[in-house]
Amino acid sequence: MSANLLSWALDFAVLAVAAAVLLCIWRLLRGPTTPDRVLALDTLYINAIALAILLGLRLGSELLFEAALIIAMLGFVSTVAVARYLARGDVVE
């Protein structure tokens, strides 16, 4: 019974995070200002990490956990680069 409950909970979580991804994409495309789009992109990569981890748990694939780690590293670097570009106009001094 508990395995069935865990399976149902993972399915529900995947659907909820997928809905959050769609809402972030909508804000990314529609956002009225550049900071709105940057925050949507930041939230999008965090949701992508959550989705990769949840799918890794659901499917039993260790590869998705490594993909989540790569997404996290690239997302952090890209967020810092975009923030520096918006603040100073350049990424590297």
C-alpha positions as CSV (number, residue, x, y, z in Angstrom):
1,M,0.0,0.0,0.0
2,S,2.8,2.5,0.9
3,A,4.5,1.9,-2.5
4,N,1.2,2.8,-4.3
5,L,0.9,5.9,-2.1
6,L,4.5,6.9,-2.9
7,S,3.9,6.4,-6.6
8,W,0.7,8.5,-6.5
9,A,2.5,11.3,-4.6
10,L,5.4,11.3,-7.1
11,D,3.0,11.5,-10.0
12,F,1.1,14.4,-8.4
13,A,4.4,16.2,-7.6
14,V,5.6,15.8,-11.2
15,L,2.3,17.3,-12.5
16,A,2.5,20.2,-10.0
17,V,6.1,21.0,-10.9
18,A,5.3,20.7,-14.6
19,A,2.5,23.2,-14.2
20,A,4.9,25.5,-12.4
21,V,7.3,25.2,-15.3
22,L,4.6,26.2,-17.8
23,L,3.7,29.2,-15.6
24,C,7.4,30.2,-15.5
25,I,7.6,30.0,-19.3
26,W,4.5,32.1,-19.6
27,R,6.0,34.8,-17.3
28,L,9.3,34.5,-19.3
29,L,7.6,35.2,-22.6
30,R,5.1,37.7,-21.3
31,G,6.9,39.5,-18.4
32,P,6.6,43.3,-18.8
33,T,10.1,44.1,-17.6
34,T,13.5,42.6,-17.8
35,P,13.8,41.8,-14.1
36,D,10.5,39.9,-14.4
37,R,12.0,37.8,-17.1
38,V,15.2,37.2,-15.2
39,L,13.3,36.0,-12.1
40,A,11.2,33.8,-14.3
41,L,14.3,32.3,-15.8
42,D,15.8,31.7,-12.4
43,T,12.6,30.1,-11.2
44,L,12.4,28.0,-14.3
45,Y,15.8,26.4,-13.8
46,I,14.9,25.7,-10.1
47,N,11.7,24.0,-11.3
48,A,13.7,22.1,-13.9
49,I,16.0,20.8,-11.1
50,A,12.9,19.7,-9.1
51,L,11.4,18.0,-12.1
52,A,14.6,16.1,-12.9
53,I,14.9,14.9,-9.3
54,L,11.2,13.9,-9.2
55,L,11.5,12.0,-12.5
56,G,14.7,10.4,-11.3
57,L,12.9,9.1,-8.2
58,R,9.8,8.0,-10.2
59,L,11.8,6.2,-13.0
60,G,14.6,5.0,-10.8
61,S,17.3,6.6,-13.0
62,E,20.5,7.9,-11.5
63,L,21.3,9.8,-14.7
64,L,18.5,12.3,-14.0
65,F,20.2,13.2,-10.6
66,E,23.4,14.0,-12.4
67,A,21.4,16.1,-14.9
68,A,19.8,18.0,-12.0
69,L,23.3,18.8,-10.7
70,I,24.4,20.1,-14.1
71,I,21.3,22.2,-14.4
72,A,22.0,23.6,-10.9
73,M,25.5,24.6,-11.8
74,L,24.7,26.1,-15.1
75,G,21.7,27.9,-13.7
76,F,23.7,29.5,-10.9
77,V,26.4,30.7,-13.3
78,S,23.9,32.1,-15.8
79,T,22.0,33.9,-13.1
80,V,25.2,35.6,-11.9
81,A,26.2,36.5,-15.5
82,V,22.8,38.0,-16.2
83,A,22.7,39.9,-12.9
84,R,26.2,41.3,-13.6
85,Y,25.2,42.3,-17.1
86,L,22.1,44.1,-16.0
87,A,23.9,45.9,-13.1
88,R,27.1,46.9,-15.0
89,G,26.5,46.4,-18.7
90,D,29.3,43.7,-19.0
91,V,29.9,40.3,-17.6
92,V,33.7,40.2,-17.5
93,E,35.8,43.2,-16.6
